[in-house]
């Protein structure tokens, strides 16, 4: 994926589509965060976004959006073999699920089990799953995820990840 060692990797694992999974929102929010990254002081290394998931009818349009907004820092793993996903998750520093609601997303459970800091919408089921370690902005609001990403530090990411795994 040509991501430099030591980069801050934000990732997701979801069907690569707009409807429900809201990958377009994730791309826009990350691009906003990445564009302001160099102009604002941060304790994090340069950020990258990895989107791993199944191909959908709007995947190409989402890849084009990513290429337009943040071509060097957004990477896709389309139809990556499920048995290799644990290796992908171990490359992430934080896991983001941008669905406004879910019933019991397996990818979120896998991220928590890996010890990742998890960022989800403030929906009751997602709050319950993430427990006290979850980070829960209101992702129905534009800019909310970007502000959340701006507030992350290496210590907060580690603490949230450990708390989520303990939960």
C-alpha positions in Angstrom: 0.0 0.0 0.0 3.1 2.3 0.1 2.3 3.5 3.6 5.5 4.6 5.3 6.5 2.8 8.5 5.5 4.8 11.5 2.5 6.4 9.8 -0.7 6.8 11.8 -3.1 4.4 10.1 -6.9 4.8 10.5 -8.8 2.0 9.0 -12.2 0.5 8.4 -13.5 -2.9 7.3 -16.9 -2.6 5.6 -18.6 -3.0 2.3 -17.2 -0.2 0.2 -20.5 1.7 -0.5 -22.3 4.9 0.3 -25.6 3.6 1.6 -25.5 2.5 5.2 -21.7 2.1 5.5 -21.2 5.8 4.5 -17.7 5.4 3.1 -18.2 8.7 1.3 -18.5 10.4 4.7 -15.4 8.6 5.9 -13.4 9.8 2.9 -14.6 13.4 3.2 -13.9 13.6 6.9 -10.5 12.0 6.6 -9.5 14.3 3.7 -10.6 17.3 5.8 -8.5 16.0 8.7 -5.5 15.2 6.5 -5.6 18.6 4.7 -5.4 20.4 8.0 -2.8 18.0 9.5 0.3 19.9 8.3 -1.0 23.3 9.3 -2.0 22.3 12.9 0.3 21.0 15.6 -0.2 17.3 16.2 1.5 14.6 18.2 0.6 12.0 15.6 2.7 11.0 12.5 1.3 11.6 9.0 -2.1 10.0 8.7 -3.3 7.4 6.2 -6.7 5.8 5.7 -7.1 2.2 4.7 -10.5 1.1 3.5 -10.8 -2.7 3.4 -14.0 -4.3 2.2 -16.1 -5.9 -0.5 -16.7 -4.5 -3.9 -20.1 -2.8 -4.4 -21.7 -1.0 -7.2 -20.4 2.4 -6.1 -16.9 1.3 -5.1 -15.3 2.9 -8.2 -17.1 6.2 -7.5 -15.8 6.1 -3.9 -12.2 5.4 -5.2 -12.5 8.3 -7.5 -13.7 10.6 -4.7 -10.7 9.5 -2.6 -8.3 10.1 -5.6 -9.8 13.6 -6.0 -9.7 14.6 -2.3 -6.6 12.9 -0.9 -4.9 10.7 -3.4 -1.7 9.9 -1.6 -3.2 9.1 1.8 -6.3 6.9 1.2 -5.7 3.3 0.2 -8.2 0.6 -0.7 -8.1 -3.2 -0.1 -11.0 -4.4 -2.2 -12.2 -8.0 -1.7 -9.1 -8.7 0.5 -9.2 -12.3 1.7 -11.1 -12.5 5.0 -8.5 -14.9 6.5 -5.9 -12.2 6.1 -7.9 -9.4 7.8 -6.3 -10.0 11.2 -3.0 -8.8 9.6 -4.7 -5.8 8.2 -6.3 -4.9 11.5 -2.9 -5.2 13.2 -1.6 -2.5 10.9 -4.3 0.0 12.0 -3.8 2.4 14.9 -7.5 3.2 15.1 -10.6 1.6 13.6 -13.5 3.7 12.3 -17.0 2.5 11.5 -19.1 5.3 10.0 -22.5 3.6 9.9 -25.0 5.5 11.9 -26.4 2.3 13.3 -25.6 -1.4 13.3 -27.0 -4.6 14.9 -23.7 -6.4 15.8 -20.9 -5.7 13.3 -18.4 -8.5 13.3 -15.7 -6.1 12.0 -16.1 -4.0 15.1 -15.7 -7.0 17.4 -12.6 -8.0 15.5 -11.1 -4.5 15.9 -11.9 -4.5 19.6 -10.3 -8.0 20.0 -7.2 -6.7 18.2 -6.9 -4.0 20.9 -7.7 -1.1 18.5 -9.1 2.2 19.6 -12.6 2.2 18.0 -14.5 5.2 16.7 -18.2 4.7 16.0 -21.3 6.8 15.9 -23.1 7.4 19.2 -25.8 4.8 18.6 -26.7 2.7 21.7 -25.7 -0.7 20.2 -22.3 0.7 19.1 -21.8 2.4 22.4 -22.6 -0.9 24.2 -20.2 -2.9 22.0 -17.3 -0.4 22.3 -17.8 0.0 26.0 -15.9 2.6 28.0 -13.0 2.5 25.5 -15.1 3.6 22.5 -14.9 7.0 21.0 -18.4 8.1 19.8 -18.9 11.4 17.9 -22.2 12.1 16.3 -21.4 11.1 12.8 -24.6 12.4 11.4 -22.9 15.8 11.6 -20.4 16.9 9.0 -17.0 17.7 10.6 -17.7 15.6 13.7 -15.4 12.7 12.8 -12.7 15.2 11.6 -12.7 17.0 15.0 -12.5 13.6 16.7 -9.5 12.6 14.7 -7.8 16.0 15.4 -8.1 15.2 19.2 -6.4 11.9 19.0 -3.0 11.4 20.6 -0.8 8.3 20.7 -1.6 7.9 24.5 -5.4 8.4 24.0 -5.4 5.8 21.1 -3.5 3.3 23.3 -5.8 3.9 26.3 -9.0 3.6 24.3 -7.8 0.5 22.6 -6.9 -1.2 25.9 -10.2 -0.2 27.5 -12.1 -1.5 24.5 -10.3 -4.8 24.6 -10.7 -5.1 28.4 -14.5 -4.5 27.9 
